[in-house]
Amino acid sequence: MKKLVTDAPADNGEMMLNLIFVKDKEVWVRYGSEAGEDCTLVEFCRRLCAACGTCSYEEVPYQTGDDLDDIGDILMDCSSDGCPVGTMYFAMIQAAELRERLRMYEDRGVMPDELERLLLCRHNCKIDCLLKKYNELKERYDNEHGSVEG
């Protein structure tokens, strides 16, 4: 199965799946700036807030890192005031988080069908272990108390 996560999208399909990404522990938007360059999600949302006009984009600080919770609070208020930028902000964070988690699986070479097979194997191993333990206990009981036919 072909990997979905790439840092160099080659076509529209790959671009769609890799538009939002994480760099230096911050969420970025590929080609999101006015100049068509990558930009941080905060920069992208500030620009959208300015264009949207339903929220006060001046309230969205330029700082990043420790101030990201403040930015999230401000954009949450924007979304509750009818501005779609706040909702999009959280959806883009979700996309970045899920992309990075998928990258971890892909980098380890575990694809969804393989993961399902491994989980089924693990489940079957648990059943086998339980049956083995049951048979050991039954044999010990039979030896101590006599065989019980059922």
C-alpha positions as CSV (number, residue, x, y, z in Angstrom):
1,M,0.0,0.0,0.0
2,K,1.3,3.4,-1.0
3,K,2.1,5.9,1.8
4,L,-0.4,8.8,2.1
5,V,1.9,11.2,4.0
6,T,4.5,13.0,2.0
7,D,6.4,16.3,2.5
8,A,6.6,16.8,-1.3
9,P,3.1,16.4,-2.8
10,A,3.3,15.5,-6.5
11,D,-0.3,15.8,-7.5
12,N,-3.7,17.2,-6.4
13,G,-4.5,14.0,-4.4
14,E,-1.3,14.1,-2.5
15,M,-1.7,17.9,-2.0
16,M,-5.2,17.4,-0.5
17,L,-3.9,14.8,2.0
18,N,-0.8,16.9,2.9
19,L,-2.0,20.5,2.8
20,I,-1.8,20.9,6.5
21,F,1.4,19.8,8.2
22,V,3.5,20.1,11.3
23,K,6.9,21.8,11.3
24,D,8.9,22.8,14.3
25,K,6.0,21.8,16.6
26,E,3.6,24.2,14.8
27,V,0.8,23.7,12.3
28,W,1.5,25.0,8.8
29,V,-0.5,25.5,5.7
30,R,1.2,24.5,2.4
31,Y,1.2,27.5,0.0
32,G,-1.1,29.4,2.4
33,S,0.5,32.8,2.3
34,E,-0.6,35.5,-0.1
35,A,2.7,35.0,-1.9
36,G,1.9,31.3,-2.3
37,E,4.5,30.1,0.2
38,D,4.0,27.9,3.3
39,C,2.8,29.8,6.3
40,T,1.8,29.0,9.9
41,L,-1.8,28.3,10.6
42,V,-1.9,31.4,12.9
43,E,-0.7,33.6,10.0
44,F,-3.2,32.0,7.7
45,C,-6.1,32.6,10.1
46,R,-5.1,36.2,10.7
47,R,-5.3,36.8,7.0
48,L,-8.7,35.1,6.7
49,C,-10.0,37.0,9.7
50,A,-9.0,40.2,8.1
51,A,-10.8,39.2,4.8
52,C,-13.9,37.8,6.6
53,G,-14.5,40.9,8.7
54,T,-16.8,39.2,11.2
55,C,-14.2,39.1,13.9
56,S,-11.5,41.3,15.2
57,Y,-8.4,39.8,13.7
58,E,-6.2,42.3,15.6
59,E,-7.0,40.2,18.7
60,V,-5.2,37.2,17.2
61,P,-1.6,37.5,18.4
62,Y,1.4,37.0,16.2
63,Q,3.1,35.0,18.9
64,T,3.2,31.2,18.7
65,G,4.3,28.4,21.0
66,D,3.1,29.0,24.6
67,D,0.5,31.5,23.3
68,L,-1.3,28.9,21.1
69,D,-3.9,28.3,23.8
70,D,-4.8,32.0,23.8
71,I,-5.1,32.0,20.0
72,G,-7.3,29.0,20.2
73,D,-9.6,30.7,22.7
74,I,-9.8,33.8,20.5
75,L,-10.6,31.8,17.5
76,M,-13.2,29.7,19.4
77,D,-14.9,33.0,20.3
78,C,-14.8,33.9,16.6
79,S,-16.5,30.7,15.6
80,S,-19.2,31.2,18.2
81,D,-19.7,34.8,16.8
82,G,-20.5,33.3,13.4
83,C,-17.1,33.5,11.9
84,P,-16.1,30.3,10.1
85,V,-12.4,30.9,10.6
86,G,-12.4,29.6,14.2
87,T,-14.1,26.3,13.1
88,M,-11.6,25.9,10.2
89,Y,-8.7,26.6,12.6
90,F,-9.7,23.6,14.8
91,A,-10.3,21.4,11.8
92,M,-6.9,22.2,10.4
93,I,-5.3,21.4,13.8
94,Q,-7.2,18.1,13.7
95,A,-5.9,17.4,10.2
96,A,-2.3,18.1,11.2
97,E,-2.6,15.8,14.3
98,L,-4.1,12.9,12.3
99,R,-1.5,13.3,9.6
100,E,1.3,13.1,12.1
101,R,-0.2,10.0,13.7
102,L,-0.6,8.4,10.3
103,R,3.0,9.3,9.5
104,M,4.1,7.3,12.6
105,Y,2.3,4.2,11.4
106,E,3.6,4.6,7.9
107,D,7.2,5.2,9.0
108,R,7.1,2.0,11.0
109,G,5.7,0.1,8.0
110,V,2.4,-0.7,9.6
111,M,-0.5,-0.2,7.2
112,P,-4.2,-0.4,8.2
113,D,-4.7,-3.9,6.8
114,E,-1.5,-5.1,8.6
115,L,-2.6,-3.4,11.8
116,E,-6.0,-5.2,11.6
117,R,-4.1,-8.6,11.1
118,L,-1.8,-7.8,14.1
119,L,-4.8,-7.0,16.3
120,L,-6.6,-10.1,15.3
121,C,-3.5,-12.2,16.0
122,R,-3.1,-10.5,19.4
123,H,-6.8,-11.3,20.1
124,N,-6.3,-14.9,19.0
125,C,-3.2,-15.2,21.2
126,K,-5.1,-13.9,24.2
127,I,-7.8,-16.6,23.6
128,D,-5.1,-19.3,23.2
129,C,-3.5,-18.1,26.5
130,L,-6.8,-18.2,28.3
131,L,-7.6,-21.7,27.0
132,K,-4.1,-22.9,28.0
133,K,-4.6,-21.4,31.5
134,Y,-8.0,-22.9,31.8
135,N,-6.7,-26.4,30.8
136,E,-3.9,-26.1,33.3
137,L,-6.3,-25.2,36.1
138,K,-8.7,-27.9,35.1
139,E,-5.9,-30.5,35.1
140,R,-4.7,-29.3,38.5
141,Y,-8.2,-29.4,39.9
142,D,-8.9,-32.9,38.4
143,N,-5.6,-34.1,39.9
144,E,-6.5,-32.7,43.3
145,H,-10.2,-33.5,43.4
146,G,-10.7,-36.3,40.9
147,S,-11.8,-36.0,37.3
148,V,-15.1,-34.4,36.7
149,E,-16.9,-35.5,33.5
150,G,-19.3,-33.0,32.1
